[in-house]
């Protein structure tokens, strides 16, 4: 039995998008490949509200995270975390011998502009990393407000992980002063995993020119050079993903419409959050709750593993808590092309299984 996935990625993919993965193979140095990547870039600029250069990577979002922090840190990175994937920025920096410090928020609380200001006032840092939407904790950080603080420090490069929010929440890259904004295909964009995307500012490119030992496959300058020359990738990209992304972006922008898509995600989030408040409690504090995944505290001490087994028999899957929250919380994702009817059906099944 195929399962309806309510996990924070990978998501269910519609059949018409899956069909685009079967588009005939093309030479990745051909004019067709150039035109395909250019179309994708123009559409991503619309989705990200940016004029910055768009790059692609045949990797998960973690690949571009590594590219960004390694290529842009000349002095020291300030890594702000509200959960496991914020911590990943720090793990990447440490693994690449990039000087860095980790700043954790209190449980359920966001990264605040005041925290960032306090760190930057020291003069120690030339890079700030923030996770916009943390799937482990269900927290959505105020990246716009943080960006206004960073704008006061012209030597600081702002790196933002929007892996689980781009396409599900409005992220205005240029207004937020984001230098590199990173996302992956398998979450709100509604494609299978295997491709990641990012916008890259000229400030980030200029910084990378001053950093030695950026690696090779994930060298930001090498990727940007090929994009600026002819909208191609320096090594062989996943062209099937590109065909599907080109098609899906048309659906997101022209068929559903950006504001409608953001509103739908916000509505689904409210449905789950209201339901969770009625029966349990939420981990993320009010005002900072994700539009794409909700982390619900297991206040009734039910077996989440048993719940998922029973849901599986009924054609659904949710996620256990992540890391320190395993079994203490469970997560319901509501992203990509998920409908209200699907969501309400899932919640009804949980109520039936747990006699809520």
C-alpha positions, -999 to +999 in steps of 0.1 A: +000+000+000+013+034-009+013+059+020+002+095+021+033+112+036+028+138+063+065+138+071+087+168+066+101+155+034+102+137+011+067+147+002+041+131-021+047+141-057+018+144-081+018+121-111+021+148-137+053+160-120+066+124-118+060+120-155+083+149-162+112+129-147+108+106-177+115+134-202+140+122-228+177+126-219+196+157-233+232+166-235+240+187-205+262+210-225+235+216-252+215+247-260+184+229-247+201+224-213+211+261-212+175+272-220+161+248-194+184+261-166+177+297-176+139+291-174+143+276-139+165+305-128+140+331-139+112+313-121+131+308-089+140+345-089+102+351-089+096+326-061+125+340-040+118+377-047+153+383-058+175+395-086+205+374-074+222+347-094+205+313-091+225+281-088+216+244-088+233+215-072+227+178-077+227+172-040+205+177-010+204+211+006+232+201+029+256+203-002+249+240-008+250+246+030+286+233+029+294+253-002+281+284+014+298+283+048+331+270+034+332+295+005+321+326+024+337+324+059+370+344+059+371+351+096+345+333+118+309+321+114+281+328+140+258+298+137+223+303+152+202+272+160+167+263+171+170+226+165+189+197+148+192+213+114+205+246+128+231+225+145+240+210+111+254+243+100+278+241+129+287+205+122+294+214+086+316+243+097+335+221+121+340+193+096+355+219+071+378+235+097+358+267+094+361+288+127+326+290+141+305+294+173+271+280+180+243+301+195+213+281+208+179+295+216+158+284+245+135+254+237+106+265+216+120+299+211+133+315+178+166+331+169+159+367+176+174+399+160+186+408+194+207+376+197+223+383+163+230+419+172+247+409+204+270+385+185+278+409+157+286+438+181+317+418+191+332+422+157+343+385+157+321+373+129+318+378+091+292+351+085+258+345+101+238+313+094+201+309+103+176+282+097+144+298+085+122+268+092+134+241+116+116+208+110+128+193+142+112+219+164+085+234+142+099+269+146+099+295+119+126+322+124+121+359+117+146+360+088+135+394+076+140+411+110+173+394+114+183+407+080+177+443+090+202+438+118+228+422+095+224+451+070+241+473+096+272+452+093+283+454+056+311+429+061+288+401+073+274+375+049+239+362+057+233+325+049+198+311+053+185+276+051+150+277+036+151+240+027+117+232+043+100+266+037+107+279+002+075+274-018+054+271+014+061+305+030+070+338+016+107+344+017+117+378+003+154+373-003+164+409-014+143+427+012+157+404+039+193+411+028+200+374+024+232+366+006+227+329+000+192+314+003+191+276+001+163+251-006+158+215-017+133+200-041+118+173-018+099+195+005+076+225-003+086+225-039+069+191-043+095+171-062+115+140-054+148+145-035+180+149-055+183+186-064+189+217-044+188+254-054+201+287-041+202+324-047+237+340-044+244+377-040+273+396-055+285+402-020+288+365-014+306+360-047+331+388-039+337+373-004+343+338-019+371+353-040+390+361-008+387+326+007+412+299-001+405+262-002+368+263-011+369+227-023+362+216-059+328+201-064+312+225-040+333+256-049+308+285-051+329+304-076+332+275-100+294+270-099+287+307-104+312+310-132+294+284-153+260+298-145+270+333-155+287+321-187+259+300-201+234+289-175+250+255-170+265+235-141+302+226-140+296+189-137+267+167-149+234+178-133+203+157-128+184+169-159+153+148-151+149+168-119+154+200-139+126+191-163+103+184-133+113+215-115+107+237-146+072+222-149+064+224-112+075+260-109+050+269-136+023+252-116+033+271-084+037+305-100+011+305-128-015+279-119-018+282-081-002+316-077+024+325-051+001+343-026-025+315-029+001+289-022+015+307+009-021+313+022-029+276+017+001+265+037-008+290+065-043+277+066-032+241+068-008+250+096-036+267+116-058+236+113-031+214+127-021+239+154-057+244+166-061+206+166-029+201+186-038+228+211-071+211+217-056+177+223-019+182+232+005+212+234+028+228+208+066+229+211+071+262+193+060+293+210+031+314+195+042+338+168+071+316+157+053+285+145+060+269+112+037+271+082+049+237+069+055+214+098+040+213+133+058+197+163+033+185+189+043+175+224+032+140+234+016+151+266-005+120+268+025+097+267+011+077+239+032+053+218+041+073+186+056+041+171+024+022+176+004+051+162+025+052+130+021+014+126-016+017+128-016+048+105+004+027+080-024+001+079-047+030+070-025+045+044-007+074+063+026+082+078+037+110+102+070+116+119+083+109+154+101+137+173+136+143+161+168+140+182+161+149+218+124+151+211+120+115+199+090+099+215+085+131+235+068+148+204+055+139+170+055+159+138+028+165+112+040+181+079+016+201+058+036+212+028+039+211-010+007+200-027-011+187+004-048+195+006-071+204+034-092+173+028-061+150+031-051+168+063-085+165+080-087+128+071-053+122+088-064+140+119-096+120+120-076+088+118-054+099+147-084+107+168-099+073+161-067+054+169-061+073+201-097+078+211-094+115+213 
